[in-house]
Amino acid sequence: MKYVKISSQVLLLYGFVLAGGWLKSFFLIPLPGSIIGLLLLWAALSLKVFRLQWIESGSYFLLSFIPLFLLPATVGGMDYGHIFTGKGFLLIPITMISTFLTMWISGYTSQFIAQKSAKKEQEVPCE
């Protein structure tokens, strides 16, 4: 039953991607269809048209495969060794600093949003 749930949730997420691609081609929007689908999903979750539980397991399943998509891009950088000659060694600290900044900003933002939503939940009286 777990696999059926995850499969149906992944198909639902893929439906948003397909809807985004259809909207892109129909309205000639200069954004990728996947981004439009992501915005549609965000709007549906924000407007409470879809509940998070309807896509949560499928989302976690897909997120577990992200390293497989990022690793080839990193390994592909090995083909450009000539860029690293000369002053290319400066790219290493720049990459490290930007990575840590991205992690810090992402963590701070997610904690801020989580605290804000927790306060909002505490303020709403239970019926």
C-alpha atoms as an extended CHARMM CRD file, in Angstrom:
* protein
*
       127  EXT
         1         1  MET       CA              0.0000000000        0.0000000000        0.0000000000  PROA      1               0.0000000000
         2         2  LYS       CA              2.9450000000        2.2980000000        0.7150000000  PROA      2               0.0000000000
         3         3  TYR       CA              4.2040000000        2.0100000000       -2.8710000000  PROA      3               0.0000000000
         4         4  VAL       CA              0.7670000000        2.7460000000       -4.2920000000  PROA      4               0.0000000000
         5         5  LYS       CA              0.5440000000        5.8790000000       -2.1270000000  PROA      5               0.0000000000
         6         6  ILE       CA              3.9830000000        7.1090000000       -3.1910000000  PROA      6               0.0000000000
         7         7  SER       CA              3.3000000000        6.3160000000       -6.8560000000  PROA      7               0.0000000000
         8         8  SER       CA              0.0010000000        8.1820000000       -6.8510000000  PROA      8               0.0000000000
         9         9  GLN       CA              1.6040000000       11.1850000000       -5.1580000000  PROA      9               0.0000000000
        10        10  VAL       CA              4.4510000000       11.2430000000       -7.6780000000  PROA      10              0.0000000000
        11        11  LEU       CA              1.8720000000       11.0790000000      -10.4810000000  PROA      11              0.0000000000
        12        12  LEU       CA              0.0100000000       14.0000000000       -8.8980000000  PROA      12              0.0000000000
        13        13  LEU       CA              3.2390000000       16.0150000000       -8.7670000000  PROA      13              0.0000000000
        14        14  TYR       CA              3.9470000000       15.0740000000      -12.3810000000  PROA      14              0.0000000000
        15        15  GLY       CA              0.4650000000       16.3300000000      -13.2430000000  PROA      15              0.0000000000
        16        16  PHE       CA              1.5120000000       19.7570000000      -12.0210000000  PROA      16              0.0000000000
        17        17  VAL       CA              4.5810000000       19.5940000000      -14.2760000000  PROA      17              0.0000000000
        18        18  LEU       CA              2.4060000000       18.6460000000      -17.2410000000  PROA      18              0.0000000000
        19        19  ALA       CA             -0.0820000000       21.4160000000      -16.4210000000  PROA      19              0.0000000000
        20        20  GLY       CA              2.7970000000       23.8930000000      -16.2730000000  PROA      20              0.0000000000
        21        21  GLY       CA              4.0590000000       22.7230000000      -19.6540000000  PROA      21              0.0000000000
        22        22  TRP       CA              0.5970000000       23.0210000000      -21.1470000000  PROA      22              0.0000000000
        23        23  LEU       CA              0.1580000000       26.5580000000      -19.7400000000  PROA      23              0.0000000000
        24        24  LYS       CA              3.5900000000       27.5160000000      -21.0850000000  PROA      24              0.0000000000
        25        25  SER       CA              2.7540000000       26.3860000000      -24.5980000000  PROA      25              0.0000000000
        26        26  PHE       CA             -0.8200000000       27.7260000000      -24.5590000000  PROA      26              0.0000000000
        27        27  PHE       CA             -0.0340000000       31.2080000000      -23.1990000000  PROA      27              0.0000000000
        28        28  LEU       CA              3.5470000000       31.3860000000      -24.5690000000  PROA      28              0.0000000000
        29        29  ILE       CA              4.9470000000       32.1400000000      -21.1100000000  PROA      29              0.0000000000
        30        30  PRO       CA              8.7330000000       32.6530000000      -21.1380000000  PROA      30              0.0000000000
        31        31  LEU       CA              9.3020000000       30.3150000000      -18.1680000000  PROA      31              0.0000000000
        32        32  PRO       CA             10.0230000000       26.5840000000      -18.1240000000  PROA      32              0.0000000000
        33        33  GLY       CA              6.9240000000       24.4480000000      -17.7070000000  PROA      33              0.0000000000
        34        34  SER       CA              8.3640000000       22.8000000000      -14.6090000000  PROA      34              0.0000000000
        35        35  ILE       CA              8.7030000000       26.1850000000      -12.9010000000  PROA      35              0.0000000000
        36        36  ILE       CA              5.1400000000       27.0970000000      -13.8260000000  PROA      36              0.0000000000
        37        37  GLY       CA              4.0270000000       23.7310000000      -12.4410000000  PROA      37              0.0000000000
        38        38  LEU       CA              5.9500000000       24.4220000000       -9.2380000000  PROA      38              0.0000000000
        39        39  LEU       CA              4.2160000000       27.7840000000       -8.9320000000  PROA      39              0.0000000000
        40        40  LEU       CA              0.8590000000       26.0860000000       -9.5120000000  PROA      40              0.0000000000
        41        41  LEU       CA              1.6460000000       23.5810000000       -6.7690000000  PROA      41              0.0000000000
        42        42  TRP       CA              2.7020000000       26.3740000000       -4.4290000000  PROA      42              0.0000000000
        43        43  ALA       CA             -0.5280000000       28.2550000000       -5.1340000000  PROA      43              0.0000000000
        44        44  ALA       CA             -2.6250000000       25.1170000000       -4.6040000000  PROA      44              0.0000000000
        45        45  LEU       CA             -0.9280000000       24.4450000000       -1.2710000000  PROA      45              0.0000000000
        46        46  SER       CA             -1.1420000000       28.0860000000       -0.1820000000  PROA      46              0.0000000000
        47        47  LEU       CA             -4.8220000000       28.3450000000       -1.0650000000  PROA      47              0.0000000000
        48        48  LYS       CA             -5.4310000000       24.9870000000        0.6360000000  PROA      48              0.0000000000
        49        49  VAL       CA             -6.7940000000       23.4430000000       -2.5610000000  PROA      49              0.0000000000
        50        50  PHE       CA             -4.3770000000       20.5610000000       -1.9310000000  PROA      50              0.0000000000
        51        51  ARG       CA             -3.2970000000       19.3380000000        1.4750000000  PROA      51              0.0000000000
        52        52  LEU       CA              0.3790000000       18.6820000000        2.0870000000  PROA      52              0.0000000000
        53        53  GLN       CA             -0.3780000000       15.1100000000        3.1550000000  PROA      53              0.0000000000
        54        54  TRP       CA             -1.5720000000       14.3830000000       -0.3970000000  PROA      54              0.0000000000
        55        55  ILE       CA              1.9440000000       14.8410000000       -1.8230000000  PROA      55              0.0000000000
        56        56  GLU       CA              4.2810000000       14.5650000000        1.1630000000  PROA      56              0.0000000000
        57        57  SER       CA              5.4810000000       10.9530000000        0.7720000000  PROA      57              0.0000000000
        58        58  GLY       CA              5.9350000000       11.3100000000       -2.9810000000  PROA      58              0.0000000000
        59        59  SER       CA              7.8900000000       14.5250000000       -2.4840000000  PROA      59              0.0000000000
        60        60  TYR       CA             10.2640000000       12.9100000000        0.0000000000  PROA      60              0.0000000000
        61        61  PHE       CA             10.7340000000       10.0030000000       -2.3840000000  PROA      61              0.0000000000
        62        62  LEU       CA             11.6970000000       12.3540000000       -5.2270000000  PROA      62              0.0000000000
        63        63  LEU       CA             13.9410000000       14.4480000000       -2.9670000000  PROA      63              0.0000000000
        64        64  SER       CA             15.9540000000       11.3470000000       -2.1200000000  PROA      64              0.0000000000
        65        65  PHE       CA             17.1420000000       11.2430000000       -5.7490000000  PROA      65              0.0000000000
        66        66  ILE       CA             18.4050000000       14.8470000000       -5.9540000000  PROA      66              0.0000000000
        67        67  PRO       CA             22.0800000000       13.8820000000       -5.4390000000  PROA      67              0.0000000000
        68        68  LEU       CA             21.9020000000       11.7180000000       -8.5420000000  PROA      68              0.0000000000
        69        69  PHE       CA             20.9880000000       14.7810000000      -10.5840000000  PROA      69              0.0000000000
        70        70  LEU       CA             23.5950000000       17.0840000000       -9.0370000000  PROA      70              0.0000000000
        71        71  LEU       CA             26.5540000000       14.7040000000       -9.1600000000  PROA      71              0.0000000000
        72        72  PRO       CA             26.8980000000       14.5890000000      -12.9820000000  PROA      72              0.0000000000
        73        73  ALA       CA             27.0140000000       18.3930000000      -13.1490000000  PROA      73              0.0000000000
        74        74  THR       CA             29.8160000000       18.4420000000      -10.6030000000  PROA      74              0.0000000000
        75        75  VAL       CA             31.7740000000       15.7040000000      -12.3570000000  PROA      75              0.0000000000
        76        76  GLY       CA             31.2120000000       17.4850000000      -15.6720000000  PROA      76              0.0000000000
        77        77  GLY       CA             33.2270000000       20.3920000000      -14.2900000000  PROA      77              0.0000000000
        78        78  MET       CA             36.2910000000       18.1580000000      -14.4250000000  PROA      78              0.0000000000
        79        79  ASP       CA             36.3010000000       18.6140000000      -18.2160000000  PROA      79              0.0000000000
        80        80  TYR       CA             37.1040000000       22.2930000000      -17.7260000000  PROA      80              0.0000000000
        81        81  GLY       CA             40.3840000000       21.9750000000      -15.8690000000  PROA      81              0.0000000000
        82        82  HSD       CA             41.9650000000       24.6630000000      -18.0320000000  PROA      82              0.0000000000
        83        83  ILE       CA             39.6900000000       27.2190000000      -16.3600000000  PROA      83              0.0000000000
        84        84  PHE       CA             41.2350000000       26.4020000000      -12.9950000000  PROA      84              0.0000000000
        85        85  THR       CA             44.7920000000       27.0960000000      -14.1370000000  PROA      85              0.0000000000
        86        86  GLY       CA             46.2390000000       30.4530000000      -13.1990000000  PROA      86              0.0000000000
        87        87  LYS       CA             43.7480000000       32.1990000000      -10.9110000000  PROA      87              0.0000000000
        88        88  GLY       CA             41.3210000000       29.3160000000      -10.9410000000  PROA      88              0.0000000000
        89        89  PHE       CA             42.3750000000       28.3510000000       -7.4240000000  PROA      89              0.0000000000
        90        90  LEU       CA             40.3270000000       31.3320000000       -6.2310000000  PROA      90              0.0000000000
        91        91  LEU       CA             37.2020000000       29.4720000000       -7.3270000000  PROA      91              0.0000000000
        92        92  ILE       CA             37.6290000000       27.0100000000       -4.4530000000  PROA      92              0.0000000000
        93        93  PRO       CA             37.2140000000       29.5220000000       -1.5860000000  PROA      93              0.0000000000
        94        94  ILE       CA             34.5340000000       31.3580000000       -3.5510000000  PROA      94              0.0000000000
        95        95  THR       CA             32.6170000000       28.1060000000       -3.9710000000  PROA      95              0.0000000000
        96        96  MET       CA             33.0310000000       27.2060000000       -0.3090000000  PROA      96              0.0000000000
        97        97  ILE       CA             31.9080000000       30.6390000000        0.9040000000  PROA      97              0.0000000000
        98        98  SER       CA             28.9160000000       30.7270000000       -1.4170000000  PROA      98              0.0000000000
        99        99  THR       CA             27.9200000000       27.2090000000       -0.3420000000  PROA      99              0.0000000000
       100       100  PHE       CA             28.0510000000       28.1200000000        3.3400000000  PROA      100             0.0000000000
       101       101  LEU       CA             26.1570000000       31.3600000000        2.6970000000  PROA      101             0.0000000000
       102       102  THR       CA             23.4760000000       29.4760000000        0.8130000000  PROA      102             0.0000000000
       103       103  MET       CA             23.1710000000       26.9260000000        3.6200000000  PROA      103             0.0000000000
       104       104  TRP       CA             23.0260000000       29.6500000000        6.2790000000  PROA      104             0.0000000000
       105       105  ILE       CA             20.4320000000       31.7540000000        4.4430000000  PROA      105             0.0000000000
       106       106  SER       CA             18.3020000000       28.7010000000        3.6490000000  PROA      106             0.0000000000
       107       107  GLY       CA             18.4330000000       27.4920000000        7.2450000000  PROA      107             0.0000000000
       108       108  TYR       CA             17.6930000000       30.9230000000        8.6730000000  PROA      108             0.0000000000
       109       109  THR       CA             14.7870000000       31.4450000000        6.2730000000  PROA      109             0.0000000000
       110       110  SER       CA             13.2420000000       28.0480000000        6.9830000000  PROA      110             0.0000000000
       111       111  GLN       CA             13.5400000000       28.5460000000       10.7480000000  PROA      111             0.0000000000
       112       112  PHE       CA             12.0060000000       32.0110000000       10.4520000000  PROA      112             0.0000000000
       113       113  ILE       CA              9.0590000000       30.6880000000        8.4530000000  PROA      113             0.0000000000
       114       114  ALA       CA              8.6110000000       27.7210000000       10.8160000000  PROA      114             0.0000000000
       115       115  GLN       CA              8.5680000000       30.0020000000       13.8630000000  PROA      115             0.0000000000
       116       116  LYS       CA              6.1620000000       32.3850000000       12.1720000000  PROA      116             0.0000000000
       117       117  SER       CA              3.7660000000       29.5780000000       11.2480000000  PROA      117             0.0000000000
       118       118  ALA       CA              4.0440000000       28.1050000000       14.7600000000  PROA      118             0.0000000000
       119       119  LYS       CA              3.0900000000       31.4840000000       16.2480000000  PROA      119             0.0000000000
       120       120  LYS       CA              0.1940000000       31.7330000000       13.8290000000  PROA      120             0.0000000000
       121       121  GLU       CA             -1.0390000000       28.2750000000       14.8620000000  PROA      121             0.0000000000
       122       122  GLN       CA             -0.8370000000       29.2290000000       18.5400000000  PROA      122             0.0000000000
       123       123  GLU       CA             -2.8090000000       32.4290000000       17.9680000000  PROA      123             0.0000000000
       124       124  VAL       CA             -5.6810000000       30.6810000000       16.1890000000  PROA      124             0.0000000000
       125       125  PRO       CA             -8.2100000000       29.5180000000       18.7870000000  PROA      125             0.0000000000
       126       126  CYS       CA             -9.2870000000       25.9170000000       18.5650000000  PROA      126             0.0000000000
       127       127  GLU       CA            -12.9120000000       25.3330000000       17.7210000000  PROA      127             0.0000000000
